[in-house]
Amino acid sequence: MLLKKLEFVNYKTYYGHQEVDLYIPEEERQTNGKNIILLGGLNGAGKTTILKAILYILFGKRGMSAPEYKRLFSNVINNTFFAEGGRECQVSLSLETDKGEEWTLKIKWFFNRDKTLSHEQRSLDIRSAGSKFKRSAQIENIDTYNKFIDKIIPYYAAPFFIFDGEEVKDIILRQNSQEMKEAIHKITGMESYKQLIIDLTTLKHSIEKQLARSASHSSLKNAEQDLAALDQSISAYEAKQDKILSKMRNQQSLIDAAKRDRNEKLSKNSKSREVIVKKQTKVATQLDMARIELKKFFAENLIHIILNEKILKLKRTLKIEKEQNQKRILQNASLTPYRSFMDQLLNQPINPPLSSEQLNQIKELGKEIWMQENNIKTDHSNEVNEIHDISNKDYSYLTSLQVKSRDAITSFINTIERLSQEYNDLEIEIRNAPETVNLDSENDKIDILTKSLGEIDSKNKAVKKKLRVLLDERTTLKNKFTRLNIQDTNSEDLIEQLNNVTSTIGAMSEYVTEVTKLKTEIIKEEFSSMLKTLFRKQDEFGKIEFDINTYSVRLYSDQMQEISIQERSAGEMQMISSALIWALTKVSDLSLPMVIDTPLGRLDSYHRSHLINHYYKHLSEQVIILSTDTEITGEYIRLMEKSSYKQYMLDYDEKKKYTVIRDGYFDFVRR
């Protein structure tokens, strides 16, 4: 994947429409060794905004709490634009996949006049390689969108490719964690191998079941007995589920009662919380009404929504057919005098008598002359086949049918989600608001009841899951029961398939073990080589290990004593983390761009020089570096100029209070 272009439209400090061209042509990357894009700016100019915008466009709210999202995105609209009356802002990112497709991911934020974020809207455009046309879609199911994005850059891999240089040490601090293991599995491609073994095992079980069915030839009586036993089990679980649901309703009633008691106490003793409680009650009422309205709207308009396009098409067709019929009636009315004249004329005796063919020719020729003289026009170009023979009453009914769009349902759902979030936020505000009485016991009671409700809900989910399995089994058994003949399967073929799959699973398991060892060794060698290259003290480490079980780095001194990584300086930890990123990218099945913010802030001149000379120039085919003026030296510029394809400056105007993106780089480099 390569990033192509990042665009801002009145987003945060970027006023108006501004864009950064990040694409590096293949010739520049492969032949000329230009793989770096430089973006420079003083603190507050918008460097971190670029990094966080790329992360949010790709991954959205994943890894972000609701308060953090509210803090980061409640004020993303540019202040100058908002003061001018603007109420929306936008960010878009274009990228190129390994298939040559161009994806453009867009996010729009909408605000009201109080500068409160109402909602955001995502969309995705895809243009195939060599095509001028693009496919566009609004993102409504965020889970489906996340799976789509993870195909090109997995979420867990993001910290290794898009990160703040001063916080990269966190990668080492997080080693030996489950999240770290999953990230390395996905980056190195091990996840795919393991999934292949899982799929093969599923296939093996399927063949074993077929073989069992083929060998046993279970009778109809056995199937009937199994079905009866399943029905009994299902009835038992349904009764158990009803009992649990009753407990859940009772528990929820206790929670609601506890909150009402707490809120009543607050209303009497705390003026500051009284307002919040009233507001929460109002929001709860609005939420209930919104759910009722959604249910009512859905019930009343479901058919109209499903048949939306067909109703519109029918209306258009009926309208065209009626217009065509009206034209035909008018034309016939205009030809009535002519037909009366011709009937009188041709009823007169003519000697010698004319043939039928001659009479028809006279009628048609006369009709044409009559239409020309009376300016009667006939247009057959847009005639359609009239297939509807309906009364005026039916026509009025069909053309007056209401057309309902699913946008209304989306609006209801958005309102419900917004009110739910607002209700939860008010609950947090109630707890955090200053109080004149001690509410610990009330809050503890609510927490205990809520925890108990969660435990009951967990039991409900377990029962629901088991019930779903039993229902699926019953469906399968019913299908088997209704079949009069059991389809025989060639046992010999199944045995051969089973042997082949079993052998393949064994071979794949051995392959995964060996590949894991190989990739671990590559990680160790690449990590060790880069670490020694970057460190000032070349004989600092006597041994370097990469643990295959914990996926963690272990360093030893020249005396073979283990070194505590956490006790190293911030600059050294950055070098160690950078070396690990290097090793993972080299063993990775992914080819992704690197986006690094403030990479040299805590480093001395030696480590800076080695990082530039031996690291960024070879790290990836596209390295985007965001830096401040404190990182810039003459040597830095000289080294970077050889490898950088483009340079940009984020120039913040103190007077106008917004940033302008221009060519150049701290007045040192010009394109």
N, C-alpha and C positions, 0 to 999 in steps of 0.2 A: 504494500500500500504506500502511496505517496500523497502528501497533502498538496493541493493545487492553489487554493485561494481561500482567504478568510475575509469576510465582509461584515462591517458594522453599519447599522443604520440607527443613529441616535441612541447608541448603547453606552451607558455609563459615561466615561470621560470623552468618548468619541462622538462628536457632533456631526449631524448630517450623514451622508453616505461616504464611508471610507473603506478602503480595502488594501490587503497585502497579498501580492503575488508570491506564493511560496514554491512554485513549480521550478524544478531544475531539469532541463532536457537531458535525455540519456547520453548524448555525446559529451556534454559538460561533465556529467557524473563519471562516465566510464573512461573517456579519453583524456579529458583535461583535469580530472581529479578535483573538480569543484563540487563539493557536497554540503557546504555550509551556507545558511542564510543568517545574517546578523540583524538583530533588532536592538537598538540602543535607546536608552531613555533614563532620565533622572528619576529618583524615587517619586511615586505618585503620578507618573506620566501614563501608566497603563500597561506595564509589562506583565505583571501578574494577572491582570484582566484578560490578556490574550491567552495565557496558560490555562486559566480557569474556564474561559469560554470554550476552548477546544475540548477540555475534559467534560464540560457540561453538555455540549452538543453531542458528544459521543455516548456518554453514559448517564446523563440526566441526574436523577436524585439518588442513584445507587451509592451507598456508602455515606449518605448525608441524612442527618436527622431533620425532622420538621422545623425545629427552631433554627438550625443552621441554614436550611434553605430559605426560611423567611428573612434571616439576617442578610444573606448574600444576594437575594433576588427581589426583595421588596422595593428596592430603589434603583433598579437597573436603567430606568429611562433617564436620558440626559437632561440635566436641570435646565439648560438654556432652551432646549426644544420644548420641554414641558411648560416653561414660562410663556412660550410663544403659542401655546394652545395644543401642542402635540399630546397624543394619548397612547401611542404605541411605539415600540422599538423592536429591533430585529438583529439577529446574528445568523450568519450562514457559513458553512464550511464545505468546500468542494474537495473531493479526493478521487484518486485513480486507483482502481483495484488491479490485481495481477491479471485479470481477464480483459483489461483495457476498458472496463466500464467506468463511467464518470458518475459519481454519486454527489448530490448536493443536499446537505442536511440543513434545514432551516428551523429556527425557533422565533416565534413572535410573542411578545408580552403585551398585555392590554391593561390600561390603568383607567381609573375614574378621575373625576375632577379633584378628588381629595388625595390624589397620588397614591391610591391604594391599589395593589395588584389584584385584578379581577380573575384573570386566567392566562395561561400560556397555550400556544398552539404549535404543534410540531408537524413538519411535512418532510417528505423525501422524494427527490427527483432522481431517476436513473436513466442514463443515456448509454445504450450499448455501443461497443467499439465500432467506429465507422458510420454510425447512424446520426442523422440530423434530428431525429425525433426522440422525445423523452417521455417516460412514464412518471406520472405524479400521483402521490397518495398522501392523504392526511393521516397522521399517526393517531389512532384512537385506542389501540391496545398496546400499552407500553411494554408488556411482557413479551409479546411477539416481536416488537421493535428491538428489544434488548437481545433476544436470540439472534436476530438478523445481524446486528452490529457485532456480536461476539464471534461471528464467522470470520471477520477480517481482523479484529483486534479484541481478544478476550478481556473482559473487565479486570480480571486478576493480573493480567499482564501489563496493565496501564502504568503502575508505579515504576516499572523498569524502562519505560519509553517516554513518559511524560511526567516530569518531576521538577521540584525546586532543588537547585544544586546545593543549597545550604541545609536542606532537610533530607538529602539522599542517604545520610548516615542511618536514618530510620530503617533502611532495608536490612542493614546488619543487625540492628537492635531487634528486629522482628523475626530473625532467623530461628528455626526450630519451631515455628508456629504452624498450625494447620493451614492458615491462609497462605503462608510462604510456600509450603509444600505443594498446594494446589496450583499456585501460580507457576512454579517451576515445572510441574507436570505438564501444564498446558503450553508453556513456552517451548519446552523441549520436545513436545509431541508425544510424550509418554501416555497422556490421557487417551489419545486415539488408539494406541496399541491395546490399552486395557479395555477400552470400549469394544474393540474387535473381539477380544476374548469373551467378554460378556455376551455379545451377539452370537458367537459360535456356541457358547454354552446353552443359550436359549434355543438355538437350532437343535442342539443335541437332545435337550429335553423334549422338544416337539417330535423329533424322530422316535424317541423312546416311547412317547405316548401313542404314536401311530402304530409302532411295533406291538405294543401291549394290546391295543384294540384289535389289531390284525390276528394276534395269537389267541386272544381270549374268546372272541366272538360272543360277547355278553348278550344274553337273551333279553327279549322284551320284558319278561317278568322281573329280571334284575334291575332294568332301567326304571320300571314302575316302582319297585321297592326303594331305589335310590331317590326317586323323585318325591315319594312320600316322606322319607327321612329328611330330605331337604326342606320340604314344606313345614315340617315340624320344627326344624331348627330356625327357619326364617320367622315363624310365628313367635318363637321364644325370644329371638333378638328384637323383633318389632315391639313386643311387650316391654322388653328391657329398655329399648330406646324411648318409648312413651314415658316410662317411669323417670328416666334421666332428664327428658325434656321438661317434665313437670317440676323436677328439682331445680332445673335451670331457671324456669319461670319464677318459682318461689324465691330462689336466690336473688334474681334480678329485682324482685319486688322488695326484698330486704335491703338491697343496695340503694334502690330509689328512696325507700323510707329513711334510711340512714342519711342520705344526702339532703332530703327534705328537712330532717331534724337539724342537721348541721347548718343548712342554709338559713333555717328559721332562727337558730341561735346567733348566726352571723348578722342577720337583719336587725336583731334586737340590740346587739352589742357592738357592731362595727359598721359605721356609716360608709367607710370606703369599700367594704365588701358588699354592702346592700345593693349598690348600683350594679355590681358585677353579677350578683345572684339574679336580680330582675332581668338583666340582659340575657343570662344563661337560660332562664325560664322562657323568655321570649323566643330565643333561638331554638329551644327544644320544641316549642309549639310550631314554629315555622318549619322545622325539620319534619315533624309528624305530618303537617299539612302538605308539604312537598311530596312526601312518600305516598300519601293518599291520592294527591293529584296525579302523580306519575302512574299509579296503578289504575286510576280511573281513565286517564288519557290513553294508556296502553290498551285497556279493555275496549274502549269506544272506537279507537282509530287503528287497531292492528291491521284489519283487512285493507283499509285505505292506504296504509303505509306500504304494505306488501305489494299491493297492486298499483302503486303510484305511477310508475312509468307506463303500465298497460292502460290505465285510465286516461292519461294524457294522450297516448297514441290513439285510443279510441275516439276521444273528443276531436282530435285533429282530423281523423278520417271521416267522421260523421259531418264535420263542418265542410270539408272539401266536397263530399258527396252531395250535401244539400245545396251548396253553391252551384255545383254542376247541374243538378236537377232543376234549380230555379232558372238557370240560363236556358236549359232545354225547353222549359215551359214558356218562357218569354219568346224564344225563337218560334215555337209552334204557334203562339198567339199572333206573332207578326206575319206568319205565312197563311193565316186563316182567310184573309180576303183573296189572296192569290189562288188558294185551293178552290174557293167558291167560284171565282171567275173561270178557272180551267174546267171545272165540272160543267158549267153552263156551256162553255165553248165546245168542248169535246162531245157533248150530248147532241149537238146539231148534226144534221145529215151531211156527210162529206162524200163526194163522188170523184174518183173511185174511193172506196173505204180504205182507211189506214190500218196497218197491222198493229198488233199489240206492242211489238217492239218499237214501232214508229211513234205510237201514242206515248209510251214511256219516255222516249227520247225528247219529245216535245215538252212533256211535263218537267223533266230534269233541266233542260235548257231554259225553259221559262222560269223555273225556280231560281236558277243562277242569275238570270237577268233581273228578275224581281228583287233579289237580295242585294244586287249591286245598286239598282236604282233607289232602293229604300235604305241603303247603308246598313244592312243587316249583316253582322260579322259572325263568323263561326270559328271558334278556336278549339282545335282538337289536340293541341300540344300537351296540355296538362290533364287530359281526361284520365280518370281512374275507373277501375272496374267497380261498379256499385254493387256491393255485396250485402248491404243492410236495407231491409224493407221494413221500416218501423213507422209507427204512428207519430203524429206531432207530440202527443203526450209522452210517449217513450223517448222521443228525441230530447224534449225539454228535461226529462228526468236524468238521462245519461249525460247531457252536457252540463248539468248543474251539479253533478257528483263532486263532492269535496275531494281535494287532493291534499294529502298530508305527507309532510317530509319527516324523515327520521331525525332531522336537526332539532325538532321540538323535544324528542326523547333525550337526545344528547344534552340539551339545555337543562332538562329536569335533573338528569344524572349529575351534571356539573354543579347545579344548585345544591343537590343533596350532599355531594362531596364537600362543597364549600361550607355548608352549614354544619356538617359533621366535624370538619376541621375547626371551625369557629367554636363549636361547643366544647371540643377537647381543649382548645387554647384557653377558653374561659375557665375550664376546670383547673388548669394550671395557674391561671391568674388568681383564682379564688384561694388556692393553697398558698400562693406566694404573697398575697396582699397583706398589709399590716393588720394585725388583729389586737383587740383589747381583751380577748379571752383566750384561754388555752384550749385549742381544738385538737390536741394530739390524740386524745382518746377517740374522738369522732372520726378523725382521719385514719387512725389505726384500725378502727372497726370497719371503715369502708375498704381499706386495703386488704384486711383479712377476708372480708366477704368477697371482694373482687378476686383475690387469689383462689378462694374456694370455688368461685364460679369458673375460673380458668381450669381448675382440676376437674370439675364436673364436665366442662366442655371437652377436655382432653378425653375423658371416658366416652363422651358422646361421639367424638370423632373416631375413636377406636371401634365402637359398636357400629357406627355408620359404615366404616371401612369394611368390617367383617360382613355386615349385612349386604353391602354392595357386591362383595365376592360371592356370597351365597346366592344372591339374585342372578348374578352372571352364570353361576354354575347351574341354577335352575333353568335358565334360558337355554343353555347348552343341552341339558338333559331333555328338555321339552322337544327341541329340534331332533334329538336322537330318537325320542319316543315316537314322534310323528313319522319318521322315516320307516317305510315298510321293509326295506332291504338295506342291510349294512354293506357299505361299499368295501369290498375286499381290497387289500393292498398286498402287493407282492412282497412277502416277508424277506426273500433273499435280497431284493433291491434295498429294502430298508436296512437290513443288517450291514450291507456293503456301505451304504451312506453313513450309518452310525460309526462304523470302523474308521471311515475316512475323516469324519468330523472329529472323532476322538483323537486320532493321530495329529490332525491339524492343530487342535487345542494344545496338545503336548508340545508340538513343535513351536507354536506361538509363545507358549509360556516360557520355554527355554530361550526363545529369541528375545522376549522382553527382558528376561534376566540378564542376558549377555549385552543387549543394547543399553540397558540401564547402567551396567558396569562401564561400558564404553563411553557413554555420554558423561558419566560421573568423572571418568578419567580425563576426558576432554575439558570439562569444566575446571577440574583441578589444575591441569596444565596451562590452560589459557589464563586462569585467575593468577596462578603463580607467576607466569611470565609477565603479565601486565603489572602486577603488584611490584615486582622487582624493577620494572621499567619506570614506574611512577615514583617510587620512594627515593628520597635523597640518600638514605643509608642503605647501600646496596647489600650489605651483609647483615641486615637487620634480622632476618628470619633464617633459622636453621632448617625448618621443615614446615610445609604447608599441607593441610589435609582438607578434603571435602567429604564429610560423612554421608554415606549413601543412604543410611537409615533416617537420619534427622534432616538431611539437606542443609547442613550448616557448615560454616567455615571454622577451622581450628588452626591457630598459628602457634609455632614453637620458636623459642630463641635458639641461638647457636649452641646453648647448653642443653637443648632438648627439653626445656621447661615451657609449659603451655603459657601463652601470653593472653591476658585478659583484654579482649578487644574493646570492651566498654571503658577501659581506663585510658585508652589512647586519646590524643588531642582531637578536637573537632576536625582539623584539617586532615589528620591521618585517617580518621574514620571515613572521611569523604573519599580519600584515595582508595581505601579498602572496599567501600561500597561501589565505587566506580569500576574497580577491577572485577568485582562480582558481576556487575551489569555487563561488562565487556564479555566475560566468559559465557554468560547466559545468552547474549545475542549471537555469539559465534556458534553455539550448539543448537540454537533455536531453529524451528521450522518456519518461523515468521520472519518476514522482511518488512520492517516497519520504520517510520520516521522517528527521530528522537527530538523532543521538545524540552529544552532545559532552561530554567530561569535562574539567573545569578549563579553561574557555575564556579566562579573564581573568587567569590567574596572573602572566604576565610583562608585562602591559600597564600603561601609565600611565593616569591618570584621563581624559585626552583621548581616547585610543584606546578605552578601555573605553566611554565615553559614546557615541562614534560607532558602535561595534560593536553596542551595545544598541539605539540609536535608529534606525539605518539598515540594520542587517544582520539580526539574528535575528528581528525582527518581520516580515520579508518573505521570509525564506530558504525556508521550506517551510510546508506546512499543519500540520505537527507537528514541533516542535523540543523535544527533551528535553535539558535542561542539568543537569549534575552539577557542583556547585561546593563549595568549602571556605569557611570563615568569613573567610579572609584576602582573598577576592574581594568580600566584602559591604560595601557602603557605603550610607548613607542614600539617595543618589541612585540607586544600583543598584536598591534595593528599590522606590523610587518609580516608576522606569521599567519595571521588570519586572512590577510589580503590575497595570499597565494591560493587559499582553499575556499574562499567565499565567493559564491556566484552573485549574490545580491546583498545590499546593505540598506537598512532603513533606519530612520531616526523618529522616535516618538517625541514630538516637540510640543510641550504643554505651554499654552498661552495663559499667563497669569491674569492678564486683563480680561480676556474673553472666557476664561475658566473652562477650556476644553483642549483636547489634544489633536494635533494634526500629524498624520503619517506622511513623511516626505523621504525622498531618496537621500542617501548620505549616512554617515556614521560618526557622530561627534566631531564633525568637520575634518576628520582625518582621511576618510575614504569617500571617493565620489565615483559614481558609475559613469 
